[in-house]
Structure formats: C-alpha cells, structure tokens
C-alpha cells in the first residue's frame, strides 16, 4: 500500500518549480552570451590600418607567415587572429619624430641639479661636454628628427628606439668632435660636422637593425662652457679681426700688384727704348769716328784743319762778342790778344 505524499513534499515541489524554470531560462541566456563572447573574440582580429601607418602582425611572437611581406599590413581593413595568437604592432611610418639630445650640454633651469651645476668649473656628473681635436672643451645641444624606415625591424628589434638613437648620435658626436679643431667647428666647419655626425649615427643604427632613418640633426647650441665663454669670445673676436685684416691686405695686394706690374712693364719698355736709342747713337758716333780716323790716316793735316774750322763755326753762334784783328803784316803769328772769342759761361 503506497502512502500518500506528505504535505512537505508538495511544498518542496511548489517552490522548486520556479527555480528550475529560472535556471533553464538562465542557461538559455548563458548560451547566447557565450556565443556573443565567442563572436566578439573572433572578430577582435578585425583591424583598420590608418593611412599614415602600417601594421606588423606577430603570430606567437614571430612574423605571421614567416616573411616580412606576409606580416606587413598596409592601410585598409584586415582580419587577423585574435590574441594571444596574433599581436598587431602599429608603426607610424610617415610621422617625423623629434628627440632632443642634451647629454653633452649643461643643465637648464628647472632640470634636476641645475642649481648645483652653476659653478666656476664643469662637474662631469652634472654637465656634459665633448673634447675637440685640439683639446678644447665644447658643449653641444641637438635636436634629432627621424622616421621609421623599416617597420618590421622596428617592431622586432627595438624595445627602446629613442635610447638607441640617443646613444648612436652621442657616440657619433664625440668621435667627430675629436677629429676637428674648435675654431673650425664653431665657424665654417659646423655644417660639415653635422653631416659627419648624421652619417656615422645612421651607420650605427643600420648595424643595430633599428629600422630608424635619421632625417636631420639640428645643432641648437654649440659653444664653449659658459664659465669661459667671455674669454673665448675675446679670442674669437681677435681672430675675426685678424682674418678681416688679412682679407683687407689680400684685397689691397690684388689691387696694387697689377698696378706695380704695369708700372714695372712701362719702366722696362721706356728703359729698353732709351737703351736702343743710346745704342743707335753710339753706333752712329762710332761709325763716324771710324770714318774720320780713316780719313785722318790718309791726310792728317786736312782733317785737323777741318776739325778746327768746324769747332770755330760751332762756337761762333754761341759767342757773346767777336773781335777780328788783322794779321800782322810781317807774317808773324798772333799774340795773346791778336784774336779773341768771348763765349758766355753758361754755354
């Protein structure tokens, strides 16, 4: 004989029914929730790559597909596997980044240790500096501009790209500074110094497979330490004055040397003409005297008389007073006052 259900069992069924119906309803909602979560997880691999960037896909830490071509995603809509299977590294390849490099410069106001660095000597702990090839101390502040040239290398090999870039530029700066003189790097040699720094820093970045490309390095401050800057400016001013005087002297030389050469050539031409004239006159006189000597050898008396007469004829026009005295009747010679010519002393 089956006993009738007790009053307690009926009450349990009355209360457990709604709970079971709620649990079944919750399971239904849970299935849809799980499905929604699964779909959200699957579609989390759907990414949009913007126009100024590219994306590198790393699958389980390595390049997706094993090659840069398959791992690199260009601007557009792409589907990747959700995490943790795929990791997407976005790289802005068109952006030009800036990095200030002040490690070889003194502390600026507001920087830690700035007040302590204001002293009469350089504290290597607080202030940076570089040595030139002629053993002078200079301080340089620079701004580097760079881009990401190789996104795959940048994503795989660089944990701190700015630290690597800073170290590469500082090493290149110190080495290049040690090869030049202070006067050159502070004046006309600064542009060549910057070019050399960029080349050497880029070589270091390429050897480190950084994926970075230097666009430019701008020197914002390059000067001797401020502790000796006034004295150094005096030396520079003296050097500039010397260079100015040298250039003025060179300019004056360029003007005066052609004039001196022209004057020299004119004097040489006049001297050559005068020498030719004297030589021709001397040759003429020599020829005349040779002819006269030949005639003298033939008839000495005639030549003497002719010379005497020519000398008298040449002297008469220059004489101041002429007095003729008739010859003595007895055929004797003239006395001391028998024939007299007065010629002025100036002639």
C-alpha positions in Angstrom: 0.0 0.0 0.0 1.5 3.3 -1.2 1.4 6.0 1.3 0.0 9.4 0.1 2.5 12.2 -0.4 3.2 14.2 2.6 2.4 17.8 2.9 6.2 18.8 3.0 7.0 17.1 -0.4 4.2 19.0 -2.1 5.5 22.3 -0.7 9.1 21.5 -2.0 7.8 20.8 -5.5 5.8 24.0 -5.4 8.9 26.1 -4.5 11.4 24.2 -6.7 9.4 24.6 -9.9 10.0 28.3 -10.4 13.7 27.9 -9.5 14.2 25.2 -12.1 12.4 27.3 -14.7 14.6 30.2 -13.9 17.7 28.1 -14.1 16.7 26.8 -17.5 16.0 30.3 -18.7 19.4 31.4 -17.4 21.1 28.6 -19.3 19.4 29.8 -22.4 20.7 33.3 -21.9 24.1 32.0 -21.0 24.4 30.1 -24.3 23.6 33.3 -26.2 26.1 35.2 -24.0 28.8 32.7 -24.6 28.0 32.8 -28.3 28.2 36.6 -28.3 31.5 36.5 -26.4 32.9 33.9 -28.9 31.8 36.0 -31.8 33.4 39.2 -30.2 36.6 37.3 -29.6 36.7 36.0 -33.2 36.0 39.4 -34.7 38.5 41.2 -32.4 41.1 40.3 -35.0 39.4 42.7 -37.4 41.5 45.8 -37.6 41.7 49.1 -39.5 45.2 50.3 -40.5 45.2 54.1 -41.0 46.8 55.9 -43.9 49.8 57.2 -42.0 50.8 53.9 -40.6 51.4 50.2 -41.3 50.8 47.2 -39.1 53.2 44.3 -38.3 51.5 41.0 -37.3 53.3 38.8 -34.9 51.9 35.2 -34.6 53.0 33.6 -31.4 55.9 36.1 -31.2 57.2 35.5 -34.7 56.3 37.1 -38.1 53.0 35.9 -39.4 53.7 33.7 -42.3 57.4 33.8 -41.6 58.2 36.7 -44.1 58.0 40.5 -43.8 55.7 40.5 -46.9 53.1 38.4 -45.2 53.4 40.0 -41.8 53.1 43.6 -43.1 49.7 45.1 -43.4 49.2 48.3 -45.4 46.4 50.9 -44.8 42.9 49.4 -45.1 40.7 46.8 -43.4 42.4 43.5 -42.4 41.5 40.4 -40.4 44.0 38.8 -38.0 43.7 36.0 -35.5 42.6 37.2 -32.0 45.0 37.5 -29.1 47.1 35.8 -27.9 47.7 34.1 -31.2 48.3 37.3 -33.2 49.8 40.6 -31.9 49.4 43.7 -34.1 52.1 46.4 -33.8 51.1 49.6 -35.4 54.0 51.7 -36.8 53.6 55.3 -38.0 55.9 55.5 -41.0 55.0 59.0 -42.2 55.4 60.8 -38.9 58.7 62.7 -38.3 59.7 62.3 -34.6 61.8 64.7 -32.7 64.3 63.9 -30.0 66.3 66.5 -28.0 69.8 65.4 -27.1 71.2 67.5 -24.2 73.5 64.9 -22.7 76.6 66.9 -23.9 75.2 70.2 -22.6 74.7 71.8 -19.2 71.5 71.6 -17.2 68.8 74.0 -17.9 66.8 76.0 -15.3 64.3 73.7 -13.8 66.2 70.4 -14.5 67.3 68.3 -11.6 70.7 69.5 -10.4 70.6 72.8 -12.5 71.3 75.0 -9.5 74.3 72.8 -8.4 75.7 73.0 -12.0 76.1 76.8 -11.8 79.7 76.8 -10.7 83.0 78.0 -11.9 84.2 74.7 -13.2 82.5 71.8 -15.0 81.2 68.9 -12.9 81.2 65.9 -15.2 78.4 64.3 -13.2 76.1 67.3 -13.7 77.2 68.7 -17.0 78.1 67.0 -20.3 80.8 68.1 -22.7 82.9 66.9 -25.6 86.6 67.4 -26.5 87.8 68.7 -29.8 90.8 67.5 -31.7 92.9 70.4 -30.4 92.0 69.6 -26.7 89.3 72.3 -26.2 86.1 71.7 -24.3 82.7 72.5 -26.0 79.1 71.8 -25.1 76.5 70.9 -27.7 72.7 70.7 -27.6 71.0 69.0 -30.6 67.6 68.0 -31.9 67.3 64.8 -34.0 64.5 64.2 -36.4 63.8 60.7 -37.5 61.3 58.3 -39.2 60.7 54.6 -39.1 62.3 53.3 -42.2 61.8 49.5 -41.7 58.6 48.7 -39.7 59.4 45.0 -39.4 62.9 45.6 -37.9 61.5 48.4 -35.7 58.8 46.1 -34.3 61.1 43.1 -33.8 64.3 44.5 -32.6 63.6 47.7 -30.7 62.4 47.9 -27.1 63.7 51.5 -26.6 64.3 53.1 -30.0 64.9 56.6 -28.6 67.6 55.3 -26.2 69.3 53.6 -29.1 69.1 56.8 -31.3 70.4 58.9 -28.4 73.4 56.7 -27.9 74.2 56.5 -31.6 74.1 60.3 -32.0 76.2 60.9 -28.9 78.8 58.4 -30.0 79.0 59.9 -33.4 79.2 63.4 -32.0 82.0 62.6 -29.6 84.0 60.8 -32.3 83.5 63.6 -34.9 84.3 66.3 -32.4 87.6 64.7 -31.5 88.7 64.9 -35.2 88.1 68.7 -35.7 89.5 71.9 -34.3 87.4 74.2 -32.1 87.8 77.2 -34.5 86.5 75.1 -37.4 83.5 73.6 -35.6 82.4 76.9 -34.2 82.5 78.7 -37.6 82.6 77.5 -41.2 83.1 73.8 -40.3 79.8 73.4 -38.4 77.8 72.2 -41.5 80.4 69.5 -42.3 80.5 68.5 -38.7 76.7 67.9 -38.7 76.9 65.9 -42.0 79.6 63.7 -40.5 77.5 63.1 -37.3 74.4 62.1 -39.3 76.4 59.7 -41.5 78.1 58.0 -38.5 74.9 57.8 -36.4 73.0 56.3 -39.3 75.7 53.7 -39.8 75.3 52.7 -36.2 71.6 52.5 -36.5 71.8 50.3 -39.6 74.3 47.9 -37.9 71.9 47.6 -35.0 69.0 46.8 -37.4 67.0 49.6 -35.8 64.6 50.3 -38.6 65.2 54.1 -38.0 66.2 56.7 -40.6 67.7 60.0 -39.5 66.1 62.9 -41.3 68.3 65.7 -39.8 70.3 66.7 -36.8 69.9 70.4 -35.8 72.6 71.9 -33.6 70.6 74.3 -31.4 73.6 75.3 -29.3 77.3 74.8 -29.8 79.7 76.8 -27.6 82.5 76.6 -25.1 81.5 76.2 -21.5 79.8 79.3 -20.1 82.4 79.5 -17.4 85.0 80.6 -20.1 82.7 81.9 -22.8 83.6 85.6 -22.3 87.3 84.9 -22.6 86.6 82.6 -25.6 84.6 85.3 -27.3 87.5 87.7 -26.9 89.8 85.3 -28.6 87.2 84.7 -31.3 86.9 88.5 -31.8 90.6 88.9 -32.1 90.7 86.0 -34.6 87.9 87.6 -36.6 89.8 91.0 -36.6 92.9 89.2 -37.8 91.0 87.5 -40.6 89.5 90.8 -41.5 92.9 92.5 -41.7 94.3 89.6 -43.7 91.5 89.8 -46.2 91.9 93.6 -46.5 95.6 93.1 -47.0 94.9 90.5 -49.7 92.4 92.8 -51.4 95.0 95.6 -51.3 97.6 93.3 -52.7 95.3 92.2 -55.5 94.8 95.9 -56.4 98.4 97.1 -56.0 100.3 94.2 -57.5 98.8 94.6 -61.0 99.5 98.3 -60.8 103.1 97.7 -59.8 103.5 95.1 -62.6 102.0 97.6 -65.1 104.4 100.3 -63.8 107.3 97.9 -64.0 106.5 96.9 -67.5 106.2 100.6 -68.5 109.6 101.4 -67.0 111.1 98.4 -68.7 109.7 99.4 -72.1 111.0 103.0 -71.6 114.4 101.7 -70.5 114.6 99.4 -73.4 113.7 102.2 -75.8 116.2 104.5 -74.2 118.9 101.8 -74.4 118.1 101.2 -78.0 118.3 104.9 -78.7 121.7 105.2 -76.9 123.0 102.2 -78.7 122.0 103.5 -82.1 123.6 106.9 -81.3 126.7 105.2 -80.0 126.9 103.0 -83.1 126.5 106.1 -85.3 129.2 108.0 -83.4 131.5 105.1 -83.6 130.9 104.8 -87.3 131.6 108.5 -87.8 134.8 108.4 -85.8 135.9 105.3 -87.7 135.4 107.1 -91.0 137.1 110.2 -89.6 140.0 108.1 -88.5 140.3 106.5 -91.9 140.4 110.0 -93.5 142.9 111.2 -90.9 145.3 108.4 -91.7 145.1 109.4 -95.4 145.6 113.2 -94.8 146.1 114.3 -91.2 146.5 118.0 -91.9 143.3 118.3 -93.8 141.4 116.6 -91.1 142.9 118.8 -88.4 142.1 121.9 -90.3 138.5 120.8 -90.9 138.0 119.9 -87.3 139.4 123.2 -86.3 137.1 125.1 -88.6 134.0 123.1 -87.6 134.8 123.8 -83.9 135.1 127.5 -84.7 131.9 127.6 -86.7 130.0 125.8 -83.9 131.4 128.2 -81.3 130.6 131.5 -83.2 126.8 131.4 -82.8 127.2 131.0 -79.0 129.7 133.7 -78.6 128.8 137.0 -76.8 131.4 139.2 -78.5 133.7 138.7 -81.5 136.6 140.9 -82.4 138.7 140.4 -85.5 142.3 141.7 -85.6 144.0 141.8 -88.9 147.0 139.6 -89.2 150.5 141.2 -88.8 152.0 142.4 -92.0 155.3 140.8 -91.4 153.7 137.3 -91.4 154.2 136.7 -87.7 151.8 134.8 -85.5 149.0 136.4 -83.5 149.9 137.4 -80.0 148.0 136.6 -76.9 145.4 139.3 -77.7 145.5 139.1 -81.5 142.3 137.0 -82.0 139.7 136.7 -79.2 136.3 135.0 -78.8 134.1 135.7 -75.8 131.7 132.8 -75.0 129.2 133.1 -72.1 130.0 130.8 -69.2 126.5 129.2 -69.3 127.1 127.8 -72.8 
